[in-house]
Amino acid sequence: MIAVRRVSAADVVDVRHAVLRPGRPRETALFAGDEDADTRHWGALLDDRIVGVVSVMAAPAPDGIDADWQLRGMAVLSELQGAHVGAALVRTVHAEVAAPMWCNARAAVEGFYARQGWRAVGELFEIPPIGPHRRMWWPGA
Ligand SMILES: CC(C)(COP(=O)(O)OP(=O)(O)OC[C@H]1O[C@@H](n2cnc3c(N)ncnc32)[C@H](O)[C@@H]1OP(=O)(O)O)[C@@H](O)C(=O)NCCC(=O)NCCS
């Protein structure tokens, strides 16, 4: 049974590193703003092990998007992907943040965000060395 709860900045690093920065230095999984007072982190726990993570931090949206909060570091361990862990994390974030949010979605997972009610904004763009992304926006609760 998956339980989603708030965790610390340090708690999200292992899953972020394994899923989003594999083979790269652990420091690449630390984000500027992780320790800011208004930054929030959530973990999805399975038997007390963190198997999925996501963070939300204050960041004005680019491109005229109406949102002051950026969703970042969305990651589920590969062996649990497709088991609705990511959806559970986003559901909790929606309920607890409630205000409009934006993110830079990897092009390959745009469909995941769209399933959770996020909308694609604008053209694809590159974030080296990761690849193509698209800005996405959630209008708030
Ligand atoms: C993207 C990610 C967070 C999604 O989490 P997940 O637990 O695997 O996804 P879920 O099982 O909760 O999927 C929820 C719904 O989205 C759909 N979905 C999931 N990944 C999808 C994708 N890549 N494209 C289209 N739809 C997708 C599922 O089919 C499911 O649909 P349903 O509600 O009709 O059953 C996870 O797969 C992951 O960590 N991927 C690698 C890292 C990554 O790309 N992170 C995002 C960076 S922007």
The ligand as a MOL file (V3000), in Angstrom:
LIG
                    3D

  0  0  0     0  0            999 V3000
M  V30 BEGIN CTAB
M  V30 COUNTS 48 50 0 0 0
M  V30 BEGIN ATOM
M  V30 1 C 6.6880 9.9120 -15.2740 0
M  V30 2 C 6.5120 9.1510 -13.9660 0
M  V30 3 C 6.7600 10.0570 -12.7880 0
M  V30 4 C 5.0460 8.6660 -13.9140 0
M  V30 5 O 4.8190 7.9540 -12.7140 0
M  V30 6 P 4.1820 6.5060 -12.7580 0
M  V30 7 O 3.9500 6.0580 -11.3710 0
M  V30 8 O 5.0170 5.6360 -13.6390 0
M  V30 9 O 2.8000 6.7870 -13.5230 0
M  V30 10 P 1.3450 6.3100 -13.0890 0
M  V30 11 O 1.3350 4.8180 -13.0190 0
M  V30 12 O 0.9190 7.0350 -11.8790 0
M  V30 13 O 0.4850 6.7840 -14.3450 0
M  V30 14 C -0.7130 7.5130 -14.1820 0
M  V30 15 C -1.4040 7.5880 -15.5500 0
M  V30 16 O -0.5240 8.2490 -16.4860 0
M  V30 17 C -0.2570 7.3900 -17.5870 0
M  V30 18 N 1.1550 7.5380 -17.9520 0
M  V30 19 C 2.2170 7.2450 -17.1860 0
M  V30 20 N 3.3670 7.5060 -17.8580 0
M  V30 21 C 2.9800 7.9610 -19.0600 0
M  V30 22 C 3.7040 8.4040 -20.2060 0
M  V30 23 N 5.0440 8.4140 -20.2290 0
M  V30 24 N 2.9990 8.8220 -21.2870 0
M  V30 25 C 1.6340 8.7940 -21.2980 0
M  V30 26 N 0.9010 8.3970 -20.2190 0
M  V30 27 C 1.5710 7.9770 -19.1330 0
M  V30 28 C -0.5320 5.9810 -17.0870 0
M  V30 29 O -0.8420 5.1200 -18.1570 0
M  V30 30 C -1.6810 6.2070 -16.1430 0
M  V30 31 O -2.8690 6.3120 -16.8930 0
M  V30 32 P -4.2920 5.7860 -16.2960 0
M  V30 33 O -4.6380 6.7720 -15.2060 0
M  V30 34 O -5.1850 5.8570 -17.4750 0
M  V30 35 O -4.0490 4.4100 -15.7680 0
M  V30 36 C 7.4440 7.9100 -13.8900 0
M  V30 37 O 7.1400 7.0010 -14.9170 0
M  V30 38 C 8.9110 8.2670 -13.9560 0
M  V30 39 O 9.5320 8.5190 -12.9270 0
M  V30 40 N 9.4930 8.2820 -15.1770 0
M  V30 41 C 10.9040 8.5450 -15.3610 0
M  V30 42 C 11.3270 9.9160 -14.8960 0
M  V30 43 C 10.5790 11.0560 -15.5570 0
M  V30 44 O 10.4650 11.1160 -16.7650 0
M  V30 45 N 10.0770 11.9630 -14.7060 0
M  V30 46 C 9.3540 13.1420 -15.1460 0
M  V30 47 C 10.3040 14.2470 -15.4280 0
M  V30 48 S 9.4590 15.6660 -16.0950 0
M  V30 END ATOM
M  V30 BEGIN BOND
M  V30 1 1 1 2
M  V30 2 1 2 3
M  V30 3 1 2 4
M  V30 4 1 2 36
M  V30 5 1 4 5
M  V30 6 1 5 6
M  V30 7 2 6 7
M  V30 8 1 6 8
M  V30 9 1 6 9
M  V30 10 1 9 10
M  V30 11 2 10 11
M  V30 12 1 10 12
M  V30 13 1 10 13
M  V30 14 1 13 14
M  V30 15 1 14 15
M  V30 16 1 15 16
M  V30 17 1 15 30
M  V30 18 1 16 17
M  V30 19 1 17 18
M  V30 20 1 17 28
M  V30 21 1 18 19
M  V30 22 1 18 27
M  V30 23 2 19 20
M  V30 24 1 20 21
M  V30 25 1 21 22
M  V30 26 2 21 27
M  V30 27 1 22 23
M  V30 28 2 22 24
M  V30 29 1 24 25
M  V30 30 2 25 26
M  V30 31 1 26 27
M  V30 32 1 28 29
M  V30 33 1 28 30
M  V30 34 1 30 31
M  V30 35 1 31 32
M  V30 36 2 32 33
M  V30 37 1 32 34
M  V30 38 1 32 35
M  V30 39 1 36 37
M  V30 40 1 36 38
M  V30 41 2 38 39
M  V30 42 1 38 40
M  V30 43 1 40 41
M  V30 44 1 41 42
M  V30 45 1 42 43
M  V30 46 2 43 44
M  V30 47 1 43 45
M  V30 48 1 45 46
M  V30 49 1 46 47
M  V30 50 1 47 48
M  V30 END BOND
M  V30 END CTAB
M  END
